[in-house]
Protein backbone atom coordinates (compact mmCIF):
# COMPACT_ATOMS: atom_id res chain seq x y z
CA UNK A 1 0.00 0.00 0.00
CA UNK A 2 2.89 2.35 0.73
CA UNK A 3 3.84 2.67 -2.94
CA UNK A 4 0.32 3.25 -4.21
CA UNK A 5 -0.73 6.73 -5.34
CA UNK A 6 -2.86 8.22 -2.60
CA UNK A 7 -5.62 8.84 -5.13
CA UNK A 8 -5.88 5.03 -5.34
CA UNK A 9 -5.11 4.19 -1.72
CA UNK A 10 -7.72 6.63 -0.40
CA UNK A 11 -10.30 6.31 -3.17
CA UNK A 12 -13.91 6.22 -2.04
CA UNK A 13 -15.17 2.77 -1.06
CA UNK A 14 -18.78 3.93 -0.92
CA UNK A 15 -20.82 6.84 -2.22
CA UNK A 16 -20.84 8.32 1.29
CA UNK A 17 -17.09 8.82 0.97
CA UNK A 18 -17.41 10.93 -2.19
CA UNK A 19 -17.26 14.60 -1.21
CA UNK A 20 -19.73 17.26 -2.31
CA UNK A 21 -21.78 15.25 -4.82
CA UNK A 22 -24.76 13.90 -2.88
CA UNK A 23 -27.46 14.95 -5.37
CA UNK A 24 -25.78 13.85 -8.63
CA UNK A 25 -24.74 10.56 -7.03
CA UNK A 26 -28.31 9.90 -5.90
CA UNK A 27 -29.49 10.62 -9.45
CA UNK A 28 -26.85 8.33 -10.97
CA UNK A 29 -27.59 5.56 -8.50
CA UNK A 30 -31.31 5.74 -9.29
CA UNK A 31 -30.54 5.55 -13.01
CA UNK A 32 -28.29 2.49 -12.62
CA UNK A 33 -30.57 0.65 -10.20
CA UNK A 34 -33.58 1.12 -12.47
CA UNK A 35 -31.77 0.86 -15.77
CA UNK A 36 -34.23 -1.51 -17.44
CA UNK A 37 -37.05 0.99 -16.91
CA UNK A 38 -35.09 3.94 -18.31
CA UNK A 39 -35.98 5.47 -21.66
CA UNK A 40 -32.41 6.77 -22.04
CA UNK A 41 -29.91 3.97 -22.60
CA UNK A 42 -26.86 5.91 -21.43
CA UNK A 43 -26.03 8.46 -18.75
CA UNK A 44 -23.51 11.25 -19.29
CA UNK A 45 -22.04 12.49 -16.02
CA UNK A 46 -20.28 15.78 -16.57
CA UNK A 47 -18.27 18.28 -14.60
CA UNK A 48 -14.74 19.58 -14.08
CA UNK A 49 -11.64 17.44 -13.66
CA UNK A 50 -11.29 15.93 -10.21
CA UNK A 51 -14.93 16.41 -9.19
CA UNK A 52 -15.50 12.71 -8.54
CA UNK A 53 -17.25 11.50 -11.70
CA UNK A 54 -15.31 8.29 -12.29
CA UNK A 55 -14.90 7.32 -8.65
CA UNK A 56 -18.66 7.73 -8.11
CA UNK A 57 -19.40 5.08 -10.73
CA UNK A 58 -16.97 2.71 -8.99
CA UNK A 59 -18.46 3.46 -5.58
CA UNK A 60 -21.95 2.67 -6.84
CA UNK A 61 -20.60 -0.55 -8.35
CA UNK A 62 -19.18 -1.58 -4.97
CA UNK A 63 -22.44 -0.81 -3.19
CA UNK A 64 -24.60 -2.68 -5.70
CA UNK A 65 -22.25 -5.60 -6.32
CA UNK A 66 -21.86 -4.66 -9.99
CA UNK A 67 -18.63 -5.09 -11.92
CA UNK A 68 -17.38 -1.82 -13.43
CA UNK A 69 -15.78 -2.25 -16.84
CA UNK A 70 -13.90 0.93 -17.70
CA UNK A 71 -13.11 1.90 -21.28
CA UNK A 72 -11.44 5.13 -22.39
CA UNK A 73 -12.86 6.93 -25.39
CA UNK A 74 -9.33 7.87 -26.48
CA UNK A 75 -8.74 4.16 -27.20
CA UNK A 76 -11.57 4.14 -29.76
CA UNK A 77 -9.82 4.67 -33.11
CA UNK A 78 -12.71 4.33 -35.55
CA UNK A 79 -16.13 2.81 -36.08
CA UNK A 80 -14.86 -0.77 -36.48
CA UNK A 81 -12.69 -0.44 -33.39
CA UNK A 82 -15.63 0.83 -31.36
CA UNK A 83 -17.90 -1.96 -32.54
CA UNK A 84 -15.26 -4.50 -31.55
CA UNK A 85 -14.23 -3.15 -28.13
CA UNK A 86 -17.50 -1.65 -26.91
CA UNK A 87 -19.67 -4.24 -28.63
CA UNK A 88 -17.89 -7.09 -26.85
CA UNK A 89 -18.13 -5.30 -23.51
CA UNK A 90 -21.86 -4.75 -23.88
CA UNK A 91 -22.58 -8.35 -24.87
CA UNK A 92 -20.43 -10.25 -22.39
CA UNK A 93 -22.05 -11.38 -19.17
CA UNK A 94 -20.05 -10.50 -16.05
CA UNK A 95 -18.07 -13.43 -14.66
CA UNK A 96 -17.41 -11.84 -11.29
CA UNK A 97 -20.58 -10.00 -10.31
CA UNK A 98 -24.34 -10.18 -10.63
CA UNK A 99 -24.41 -7.14 -12.88
CA UNK A 100 -22.17 -4.81 -14.82
CA UNK A 101 -21.69 -1.08 -15.36
CA UNK A 102 -19.96 0.01 -18.57
CA UNK A 103 -17.94 3.16 -17.89
CA UNK A 104 -16.70 5.12 -20.90
CA UNK A 105 -14.29 7.73 -19.61
CA UNK A 106 -13.55 11.05 -21.33
CA UNK A 107 -16.04 10.76 -24.16
CA UNK A 108 -14.98 14.29 -25.19
CA UNK A 109 -11.86 12.63 -26.62
CA UNK A 110 -13.90 10.96 -29.34
CA UNK A 111 -13.34 13.43 -32.17
CA UNK A 112 -11.34 14.15 -35.30
CA UNK A 113 -11.35 12.67 -38.79
CA UNK A 114 -10.01 9.30 -37.66
CA UNK A 115 -13.12 8.91 -35.50
CA UNK A 116 -15.54 9.61 -38.35
CA UNK A 117 -18.69 7.65 -37.63
CA UNK A 118 -17.45 6.81 -34.15
CA UNK A 119 -20.09 8.68 -32.18
CA UNK A 120 -22.86 7.22 -34.31
CA UNK A 121 -21.45 3.75 -33.62
CA UNK A 122 -21.54 4.43 -29.86
CA UNK A 123 -25.17 5.60 -30.09
CA UNK A 124 -26.25 2.47 -31.96
CA UNK A 125 -24.50 0.20 -29.47
CA UNK A 126 -26.10 2.02 -26.53
CA UNK A 127 -29.54 1.13 -27.80
CA UNK A 128 -28.67 -2.58 -27.72
CA UNK A 129 -27.00 -2.65 -24.31
CA UNK A 130 -28.29 -4.92 -21.57
CA UNK A 131 -26.26 -3.01 -18.99
CA UNK A 132 -26.20 0.63 -17.87
CA UNK A 133 -23.61 2.69 -19.73
CA UNK A 134 -22.10 5.68 -17.95
CA UNK A 135 -20.04 8.17 -19.94
CA UNK A 136 -17.92 10.92 -18.38
CA UNK A 137 -17.45 14.32 -19.98
CA UNK A 138 -16.17 17.74 -19.09
CA UNK A 139 -18.52 19.44 -21.56
CA UNK A 140 -21.35 17.34 -23.04
CA UNK A 141 -22.82 20.41 -24.74
CA UNK A 142 -20.21 20.47 -27.49
CA UNK A 143 -21.78 20.34 -30.93
CA UNK A 144 -20.00 17.09 -31.81
CA UNK A 145 -21.79 15.31 -28.92
CA UNK A 146 -25.28 16.47 -29.92
CA UNK A 147 -26.54 13.09 -31.17
CA UNK A 148 -25.11 11.23 -28.20
CA UNK A 149 -26.48 13.82 -25.79
CA UNK A 150 -30.03 13.28 -27.05
CA UNK A 151 -29.81 9.57 -26.26
CA UNK A 152 -28.44 10.00 -22.74
CA UNK A 153 -29.56 11.23 -19.36
CA UNK A 154 -27.42 14.20 -18.29
CA UNK A 155 -26.19 14.37 -14.71
CA UNK A 156 -24.09 17.37 -13.71
CA UNK A 157 -21.42 17.14 -11.01
CA UNK A 158 -20.67 20.16 -8.84
CA UNK A 159 -17.46 22.14 -8.67
CA UNK A 160 -15.98 21.05 -5.34
CA UNK A 161 -15.56 23.68 -2.66
CA UNK A 162 -12.20 24.14 -1.01
CA UNK A 163 -13.82 23.01 2.25
CA UNK A 164 -14.62 19.59 0.76
CA UNK A 165 -11.08 19.26 -0.55
CA UNK A 166 -9.61 20.44 2.75
CA UNK A 167 -11.68 17.87 4.68
CA UNK A 168 -10.34 15.04 2.53
CA UNK A 169 -6.74 16.28 2.65
CA UNK A 170 -7.02 16.47 6.44
CA UNK A 171 -8.36 12.91 6.59
CA UNK A 172 -5.49 11.61 4.47
CA UNK A 173 -2.86 13.60 6.36
CA UNK A 174 -4.00 12.25 9.70
CA UNK A 175 -4.13 8.71 8.35
CA UNK A 176 -0.55 9.09 7.04
CA UNK A 177 0.67 10.69 10.26
CA UNK A 178 1.64 13.90 8.49
CA UNK A 179 2.46 16.86 10.69
CA UNK A 180 0.82 19.75 8.91
CA UNK A 181 0.24 23.43 9.37
CA UNK A 182 -3.49 23.94 9.09
CA UNK A 183 -3.00 27.12 7.04
CA UNK A 184 -0.81 25.19 4.58
CA UNK A 185 -3.42 22.46 4.16
CA UNK A 186 -6.15 25.04 3.56
CA UNK A 187 -3.99 26.88 1.03
CA UNK A 188 -3.33 23.62 -0.78
CA UNK A 189 -7.08 22.97 -0.91
CA UNK A 190 -7.85 26.47 -2.21
CA UNK A 191 -5.28 26.43 -4.97
CA UNK A 192 -6.60 23.08 -6.27
CA UNK A 193 -9.43 24.94 -8.01
CA UNK A 194 -11.97 22.21 -7.26
CA UNK A 195 -9.73 19.36 -8.45
CA UNK A 196 -9.72 16.78 -5.66
CA UNK A 197 -7.46 14.37 -7.52
CA UNK A 198 -4.91 17.09 -8.25
CA UNK A 199 -4.92 18.22 -4.61
CA UNK A 200 -4.27 14.70 -3.33
CA UNK A 201 -1.43 14.25 -5.81
CA UNK A 202 0.11 17.55 -4.66
CA UNK A 203 -0.21 16.53 -1.01
CA UNK A 204 1.58 13.24 -1.66
CA UNK A 205 4.32 14.97 -3.64
CA UNK A 206 4.93 17.63 -0.98
CA UNK A 207 4.52 15.58 2.20
CA UNK A 208 4.67 11.91 1.25
CA UNK A 209 8.36 11.48 2.00
CA UNK A 210 8.99 14.18 4.60
CA UNK A 211 5.87 13.46 6.66
CA UNK A 212 5.20 17.16 7.12
CA UNK A 213 3.56 20.06 5.33
CA UNK A 214 4.45 23.69 5.98
CA UNK A 215 3.34 26.88 4.24
CA UNK A 216 6.79 27.27 2.68
CA UNK A 217 6.42 23.91 0.93
CA UNK A 218 3.77 25.42 -1.30
CA UNK A 219 6.41 27.66 -2.88
CA UNK A 220 7.37 24.65 -5.00
CA UNK A 221 3.88 24.61 -6.51
CA UNK A 222 4.13 28.32 -7.36
CA UNK A 223 7.43 27.69 -9.16
CA UNK A 224 5.90 24.75 -11.04
CA UNK A 225 2.88 26.82 -12.10
CA UNK A 226 5.15 29.59 -13.37
CA UNK A 227 7.16 27.09 -15.42
CA UNK A 228 3.96 25.59 -16.82
CA UNK A 229 2.72 29.04 -17.84
CA UNK A 230 6.03 29.85 -19.57
CA UNK A 231 6.03 26.50 -21.38
CA UNK A 232 2.44 27.02 -22.54
CA UNK A 233 3.26 30.52 -23.80
CA UNK A 234 6.29 29.25 -25.75
CA UNK A 235 4.23 26.52 -27.43
CA UNK A 236 1.59 28.89 -28.77
N, C-alpha and C positions, 0 to 999 in steps of 0.2 A: 504493500500500500504506500510505502514511503516514496517510491519513485513515480507514483501516478500523478498526473496533473490534478490540481485541486478541483478543477471544474468537473472532473470525473469522480474523484474520491468523495466530494461533497455534493454530488448531484442529488436532486430531489428523489426520494424513494416513494413519495406519495404526493397527491395534488396539494395537500395541506402544507407541504414544504416548499411549494412554489410561491415566491413572493409577489404580491401586488396584482395578481391576475384572477381573483376569485370569480368574477362574473364571466369572463371569456372561457375559463376552464369549465365552469358549470354548463355553459352553452355547448362546448365541445363534447363534454362527457355525455350530455343528453343526446347529442347527434349520434355519437358512436354507439351508445347503449340501445338506441332505437333505430339503428341504421336501416333495417328492412322496411320500416314504415316511412322513411324519408323520400321526398320527391326529388331532392337533389342527391346525386350519387357521388359527390365529392364535397369536401369542406376545405376552403382556403383560410388558413389562419395567418393573419398578417400583422406586421408591427416592426419596430426597429430592431436592429441587431442586439442580441443579448437580453431580450425582454422575456424569454422563457418559452418560446413557441415550441421548439423541438422537445425540450425536456418535459413539457406538459403532456405531449403525446405519449412519451415513455412512461410517465407517472400514471396516466390513465390505464395504459397497458398493464402495469404492475397491479393496479387495484382491481382490474376486471379479469385478470388472468389471460389476457390476450398477448400473443406474440407480436412484436413490432418489427416489421421488415422495412428497413430504411433504404431508400434509393435516392441518389442525388441527380437532379435534373441536368447537371453539367456533364454527366456520364452518358446522356442520351444524344447520340450523334446525328441520327436521322430517323425517318419514319420506320424503316425496317428494324433498326436497333431498338427503338421504343417498343415495337410490337413484340420483339423477342424477349427483352428484359422485363418490361412491365407486364406483358401478356402472361408470361410464365408465373410471375409473382401473384397475379390476380387469380390464376387458375389452380395453383397448388394449394392443397389443404395443409394446414399447419401440422407439423409432426410433434411439436412440443407444447402446444397450448390448445385450449378449446376453441379459440377464435384467433383472428389475425387483424392487425391494423397495418395498412400500407401507408408508409410515410414517404412522400416525395419532397425532399428538401430543396429549397432555393429554386422554385419553379421559374423565377425571374430569369434564371440563366438559360432558359430554353428560348434561344433567339438566333438570328443570323441566317444567312443563306443555306448553310449546311444543315440547318434544322427545318428546312422548308417542308411543310406538311406535318411537322412534329407535334404541334399543339392539337391539330385536328385528330391525330392518331391517339393522343392522350384522352381527348374528349370521347372518342368512340369506345376506347377501352373502359373508361369510367362507367359507361352505360351498361356494360356487361359484368361488372365486378360483383362478386358475392360478398365482398368484405368492404368495410369503410375505408375510404381513401382520404388521407389528410395531406394537404399540400401547404408548404410554408412559402411566404412571400414577404418582401419588404414593401412592395407597392403593387397590389393586384389590379389597380385602376389604370395601368398602362394599356395603351391601345392594343398592343399585340396579345394581351391576355383577355380581350373582350369575349371571345367565344367560350373560353374556359370559364370565365367569371360567371357567365349566364347559367352554366350547368352546375355551379357549386354554391354552397352556403358560405357566406362570408362572416368570419369571426375576427374582430379586431382586438389585438392585444395592446395594453396600455404602455405608455412610456413610464418606466420605473422611476419612482422618486428616489432621491439620494438617501432618504430615511430607510427605505426597503433595502437598498444596497448596503448601507451602513450596518443594518441589523444582521445581514448575512455575513459580512466581513468580520463583524464582532464575534459571531458564532464560530466561524472558522478559526479565527485568531485564538480564541479561548480553548478550542479543541486541540490546536497545535501547540499550545503553551507559549504563544508569542507575547512578549512584553511590548505593549504598544502605548503610544501617546494617543489619547482619545481624539485630540484635535487633528492628528495625522491621519487617523482612520476615517474621520469625517471628511477631511480634505480629499482623501483618496476616493471616497464614495461620491463626492460632488463632481470631481473632475472626470468621472466615468461617463457622464452624459447619458445615464440611463442604461448603460451596457453592463449588466451583471457579470457576464462571462469575462469581459475585458478587465473589470475591476478585480475579479478573483485571480486572474492571470498576473495582474500587476502586483497584487498582494504576495503571491507566491514568489515572484521574481525579487521583490524588495526585501521580504522577511523570511523566505523559506529556509535559507541557510543560516542567517544570522540569528534568527529567533527573536528579532526585535524590529519595531517600526517607529521611527522618529520623524518629526516634521522635515528635518533636513534630508531625509532619504527621498523625499518627493522631488528634490532638485534634479535627480536623474531623469525623472519623467519629463520635466520641463525641457531638459537638454535633448531628450529623444524627440519630443514634439517639434522642437525647433529644427532639428535635422530632417525630420519627415517633411516639414513645410518647405525647407530649402530644396530637398530632393524633388518634391512635387512641382515646385516652381521651375526647376531646371528641365523637367521632362515635358513641360507644356510646349 
